[in-house]
Amino acid sequence: MEIKTEYLRSLLGSEEAAQKFVNLFRQQLPGQLEALRQALAAGDWETASNTAHGLKSQCRYLSLNEAADALQRLENDPQADYDLSFLHQLTNA
């Protein structure tokens, strides 16, 4: 997965602002993924759905559309049995 900042840059108005968003995303991602994993493991479907929603939005801004689509499915039905291998790929974006 490759981060692309064109869309985000058009929203924020500059590459500098887009890069700040990317840096913040990368800093916060490990904690968000861990919160998602814990919520799913605990059967806390509301927290899992809310966490997936937030991650989905961030991924859309960064044109990580495959991950965003998977997170959308997870947000809509966190109890379903999904392949979550894409979460590992996000950390390498």
Order of alpha helices (4+ residues) and beta strands (2+ residues): alpha-alpha-alpha-alpha-alpha
